[in-house]
């Protein structure tokens, strides 16, 4: 409903979180779209994409055991910032990848995969905290609206970057089906894989730094919610 959507957007915590998620995934979406072009025309190993992708998936799964304990030690926001800097380092390295650099690619995607897992896990956890804060303020539980907005931004960011990537490659003269590409096209491919995600993640980090819902605040919110529910149960 429009009223529920307005409530989601009016929530300062939700607005910053959802905008940050959209920006982060718009940047990383560019890299995912252009990665096959990078392996073919820059690294020169089009048949080895599986050997790269397995490192991305593996680091995404294995790093989950790192992010949750780290978030408990230093806070969710701070742990997410660590993940973002890990990803930004990886994307910067990705820009400098050269011909035959299979091991370099594997090292890079290990970092970007860990960053992706960090954002997915901690972003979802922080969103749950935001939902609690909204319930305390409005008296309504709106999980469906919040998670719909969250999922929409994930999907929309991928679509936006797929479209932008197509326009950029066409603009710089990408020749479909060609065995080689011009240096301008190769530079564009490297930039879309490395510098674009790096830039988007830097902006996302600045937005996340302004996120103010801390663990201590959330603990207080939970206490007040439990007290309200207990009072409502007594009244009933």
N, C-alpha and C positions, 0 to 999 in steps of 0.2 A: 504494500500500500504506500501511496506517496507520503503520508504522514510518518510512517515508520522509516522510510528512506531519508526523510529530512532529519529525523532524530539521529540516525546513524551519522550523517554528514555534519550535523551540528556538534556532535561530540568531538571536542578538540583532540583527545587521545586517538579516537578512531580515525579522524581525518588525517592526522599526521602519519599514522601507521599505514593506512591504505594507500596514501600518496607515495610513501616511501617504498612500499611493496611494488607498486606499479612501476616506479622509476627503476628500481633494482632489476626487476624481471624484464623490463624493456631492454635494458643494456645486455643482460646475459642472453636474452632471446636472439639478439643479433649474432652472437658468437655461435649459438647452436645452429642457426640457419646457414651460416657461411662456412662452418667447419669443414664440410666436404670439399668446398672450393679451395680452402687453405691447404688441405692435404694433397689435392691434385695439382694445383698450379704454383704453390709456394714451396711446400715440402717435397713435392714430387713423389708421393707414396700413396696414390689413390686406393690401392688394394689393401692398405694396412689400417683402415679406419677402425676395424674391430679391435686391433691391438691398442688403439688409443682410447676407444670408448669404454673398454673394460676397466681401465684405470679410473675413469670418471665415475662410473657406477660403483666400483669398489671403494673409492675414497668417500663417496656419498654415504654408503652404508656403514663403513668402518668408523667414520668420524662421528657418527651418532653417539658413540660411547664417550666421546670427548666433550661435545657441546653441552649436554645436560648436566654433567658434574661441574663443568666450568661455570655454567650459568648459576648454579647453586652457590658457588664460591664467590663470584665477582658480580653477580646480577645478570639478568637476561639481556638488558640493553648493552652492557659492557661486553658480554660474551659475543653478542651479535656484531658489535663493532670489531672485535678481534677477527671474527669470521669474514667481515667485509674487507678488512685490510689484507687478510690472507688471499681473498679473491682478487683484490686490486693488484696485489703483487703478481699473481698468476697471469692476469690479463696484460699487465705491462710486459712481462716476459714473453707472452704470446706474440706481441707485436714484433719482437726481434727474432722470431723463428726463421730458420733458413732451410735450404735444400738438404734433405736427408736427415733432418733433426728429429728422428722418431723418439729418442729418449728424452729430448727436451720437451717435446709435445706431451709425453707421458707424465713428466714431472709437473708441467703446467696444469694439465687437467686434473691432476691429483689435488692441487690447490683450489681450482675453480669448482671441482666437485664437492670438496669439503665446505666451501663457501655456500654452495647451493643448499646442501643439507642443513647447514646452520640456519639459513634464512627460513627454510621450510619449517623446521622444528620450533625454533624460538619465535618466529612470526606467529605461528598458530597458538603457541602458549601465551604470548603477550595479548593476542586477540581475545583469548578467554578471560584474561584479566580486565580488558577493556569492557567486555560484556558485563562483568560483575559491576564495574563502576557505573555503567549506564543503568543497570537495574536499580542500583541504589538511588540514582538521581531521578529516574522516571517512574520507578515502581513496576516496570514491565521487563520481562525477559525476552530478548529479541535475537536469540542465537541464529535463527533461520535467516534473518535479514543481514546480520553481520557476516555470516559465512558465505552467503550468496554474493555479497559485495566483494569479499575476499577472493572467492573463486573467479568472479567476473574479471577482476583486475589481473589475475594470473593469465587467463585466456586472452584478454584484450591486449596485454603487453606483447605476447607472442605474435599475435596477428598484426599489430602495428609495425613491429620490427621486420616481419617477413615482407610486408609491403614496402617499407622504406628501403630495405636491402635490395629488393628488385629494382626500384627506381635508381638507386645509387649505382648499381652495377651496369644498368643500361646506359646511364648518363656518362660513365667513364669509358664506355666502349667495349663492355664484355661481349665476347663472341661465343655464343652457345655452341657446344660441340667441338670447339677448336682444341687442338692438342696443347697449344701454348697461349698465353695471354700477354698483353703489353705490360710494361713496367708500371704504368699508371693503374691498370686493373689490379695488378698484384699488390700495389701499395694500398688500394682501396680495400682489397680483401683482408690484408693484414690489419688495417685500421678498424674495419668492422668487427674483426675478431678480437682485437686487443684494446685499442684506444677508446672506442665507443663504449664498451662495457665499463672500462675504467672510469670514464667521465661520468656515466650514469650512476655508478656505485659511489663515486665521490659526492655527488649531489645527494644521493640517498643517505649517506653517512651524516651529512650536515643536517638533514631533516631529522634523522634518528637522534642526534645529539640534543635536539630540542624536546624530545619525548620525556615527559615528566612523571609518568605513572611508575613509581618505584615499588619494590617488593614490600617495603614497610607500609606504604600507602595502601597497597592491595590487601595486606593482612588486616589493616584497620577496616577496610571496606567489607571484607568477609565477616569480621566480627559484628559489624553493624547490620549486615544482611541477616546473619543468624539470629541476632537479637530481634530484628523486625519479624522474622518468620515465627520465632517462638511467641512473640506477643500476639501475632495474628492467630496462632494456634490456640492460645489461651482464650482469646476473644471469641473464637468460633465455638 
